[in-house]
Amino acid sequence: MTSETLSRLTQKITHLLPLALFACALYIVHNEIKVHDLSDILASLHEMPMRTLFAAFLLTVINYLILAGYDWLALRFAGYTKIPLSKMTAAALLGYAISNNTGHAWVAGGSIRYRFYSKWGVPGWDIVKISLFQTITYLLGALSLGLVGSLLLPHYLANAVQEPPAIHWVSLICAASLLVYWAAVLLWRKPLPVKGFELYLPSPRIAVWQTLVSSIDIVLSSLVLWVLLLGKVDVDFGAFVVVFVVAQVVGVISQVPGGIGVFESAFLWLMSDIDVTDQHLTLIGALLLYRVVYYFLPLLLAGAGLLSYEIYSRRELLADSALSRTLSAIVPQLYSLLLLLAGGVLLISGSIPANSEVLDWLSELLPLPVIELSHLTGSLTGLLLLFLARGIRLKIDAAWYGSLFLLGLGIIVSLLKGFDWREALVLLTILMLMLPTRSYFQRRSSLLHMSFSKPWLVTVIMMLAGSVWLGFFAYRDVEYAHELWWQFSYQGDAPRFLRALLLIAVVTVCFGLSRLLSVAPPRLLNKPAAAELDEAQRLLVQCSHTQGFLALLGDKYLFWNTERNAFIMFDVTAQFWIAMGDPIGEQSAFENLLWRFQEQADRYGAKAVFYQVGPELLPYYLDQGLSLFKLGEEARVDLSIFSLQGKQRDAQRSARNKFNKMNYRFEILSGPAVAAVMPRLRQISDAWLSNKNTREKGFSLGFFNEDYLRRTDVAVIKDESGQIRAFANLWQTAKRQELSIDLMRYDPDSPKGIMDFLFAELMLWGKEENYQGFSLGMAPLAGLKRRPLAPLWHKIGTTVFDMGDQFYNFEGLYDYKAKFAPHWQPRYLAAPAGLSVPFILMVITRLISGGWQGIFSK
């Protein structure tokens, strides 16, 4: 089995693992609560005193403030001590409100923090380390509490917890893990190399703080559940904390969004020795309330916080633009979760019996068909909201309008089908939170053609499976009969559930079939033919930058928008779609084009990467959840002030005088003239490659291709006999904003300095032709910071830059371009954050070098 096949198999297992664990969780929950009726469980919820609920909510608020301690500690460990406490706390609260309700909480939390911390000067690599530090901090507290509880209170464990030997195994694992960690902290001071960057272990003092902060966090979060059980369940607090910790860790590891179902099933299984009916009912009700108080309410409050900011920003039009850009990425993620919540509420409501007393009252006001139709509509609305949540995540404008409509419809049918005012209030709150956010959803795209990632589909499947299970559990005492399908009555909850289930199944299957039949699968990629290159050339000559001329090489695929007024040039590998530079064409089309490109890559099971992008579109890449890594700087000469005067131009001036005396001359060849000299150009190119003992490159560098050269003008240097001795093909914009060259070759037998002569003549010619600037291309690794607190990527880059000849003459290339006194503009890699960045850079190097062999040989 190849490594690529193994990698794909691992990815599939990873995607399906949460679904399998959720199915196991449903099975355990079903076995644990099957002795109770749903009506008894709901009654236990209504019996919970308001003061108890208020105490649980107050503890939740305190706990979330303590959660900010993770960020405070991680930032100080990473060396960032000047971020204001208020900003740090706001970022932490918003991050935890979202990440606690999602799977892959470490990734989600890191992504959210990146939006804030990157604006405050914390680079991407350090944010990855901060997120990893926070994860380890949580596990350190969980392991410590699990060990203490299982060792000091064994007699309580035996009385109240299922399978005490399993808990003893937990204590053994906790002890071994803590021993390894503390031994490393106390004895190992060298950095740990992890896929291209170094991790330092914290000091013993920091490790103590890690244990303290995470232990307080876990104890407080357990107190939220404990206060709901206080005096009602016969279990010691020490045993309770051990069970809570084990269930929490299982929920986190499962990667099920918010650990929903998995945490509850693990907790119920470990506490299944409680066989007193009233206590068991209280335990089940407390777990449901804990899910609402500790997870769902903070999510709603986070949305309310963003709503408050929106109201404030409408008053202060000059509000912090950096924060606005940050929110443009966070708002879609947060509101997609809120829509998932809304859809889940409607599906669950359609699966459980309505209040019989309320239905009796409604029967006097509403005809039966209205109630029946409202029930069906409510379930269908819940299903559609699950799908629209994906559109909200992708910032699609139609999804925003559709969500408002469906939320409004959901409010109406919630009142009509059973006057469920609590459900209507939740939907109304989410609707009000969404109203001011129109500006964040500007992307025009078809909802029928939006992509659904595998994790998203798994989430939708889990929510549908959970609501279906709940319905069958609620009506398990109703004996099935074919007549149920067409029984209509005010008290016919079970028939209504069956009809709603059928409607949901039909709509889901029809939607799936429409995706399979009406939307063609991703087409086989084909390199552009001549006609497509002609179309691309008409666009790129209208641009202000010349980098897009690389598309004319024909070695990259072109990804067009629907209107075909913008495209992205890219190449593909098994794991990545790597775009070369920014999009080309109409700038208003870029945002939607970038999202479609990422979605199309996702359909192939790949991730989108953007190489050598400029600073203008960085907010778009950040909005897509990508991290930025500086690759170097592009040199651009201002031709309006260019001259050969001054000491800095000695080399070019001397070369020009020298070759003019030798009767060498500079010419620009176009069209048929280029085709006529093609054999001589190839002869020069072959001799140059042989002399340099190198091979042609590609992707971000031009190579000798006759079709490509015929599409551009060519600057040549001819000797006194008219023989071409050097050439360079030109990239020229129609509006003369920029002039540049790509392929530069010269006859090895030419006099020394011929390329200086070519550059000098080109720039003087460009100035005469009123070009604004001349691009000398990028100097790799130039402009990286050399400060002690610079990110690791900058330290690696500057080291490679300084070592020069041992790798590649980066410093010599920079010095040559610096002779022209250019303006330097940064160029970045926009890629998924994490440990894969070094591998991505190696893959790009392979593309440029034409294979792995080309990396290690010229």
Secondary structure, DSSP 4 states (H G I P E B T S, - for coil): --HHHHHHHHHHHHHHHHHHHHHHHHHHHHHHHTTS-HHHHHHHHHTS-HHHHHHHHHHHHHHHHHHHHHHHHHHHHTT---S-HHHHHHHHHHHHHHHTTSSSHHHHHHHHHHHHHGGGT--HHHHHHHHHHHHHHHHHHHHHHHHHHHHH-HHHHHHHSS-HHHHHHHHHHHHHHHHHHHHHHHH--SPEEETTEEE-PPPHHHHHHHHHHHHHHHHHHHHHHHHHHTTTS---HHHHHHHHHHHHHHHHHH--GGGTTHHHHHHHHHTTT---HHHHHHHHHHHHHHHIIIIIHHHHHHHHHHHHHHHHHHH-TT--HHHHHHHHHHHHHHHHHHHHHHHHHHHHHHHSPPPHHHHHHHHTTS-HHHHHHHHHHHHHHHHHHHHHHHHHHTTBHHHHHHHHHHHHHHHHHHHHHH--HHHHHHHHHHHHHHGGGGGG--B---GGG----HHHHHHHHHHHHHHHHHHHHHTTTSPP-GGGGG---TT-HHHHHHHHHHHHHHHHHHHHHHHHHTSPPPPPP----HHHHHHHHHHHTTSS-SGGGGGGGS-SEEEE-TTSSEEEEEEE-SSEEEEESS-EE-GGGHHHHHHHHHHHHHHTT-EEEEEEE-STTHHHHHHTTEEEEEEEEEEEEEGGG--S-SGGGHHHHHHHHHHHHTT-EEEEE-THHHHHTHHHHHHHHHHHHHHHT-----TTS----HHHHHTS-EEEEE-TTS-EEEEEEEEE-TT-SEEEEEEEEE-TTSPTTHHHHHHHHHHHHHHHTT-SEEEEEEEETTT---STTS-HHHHHHHHHHHHGGGT--HHHHHHHHHTT-PEEEEEEEEEESSTTHHHHHHHHHHHHHTSHHHHH--
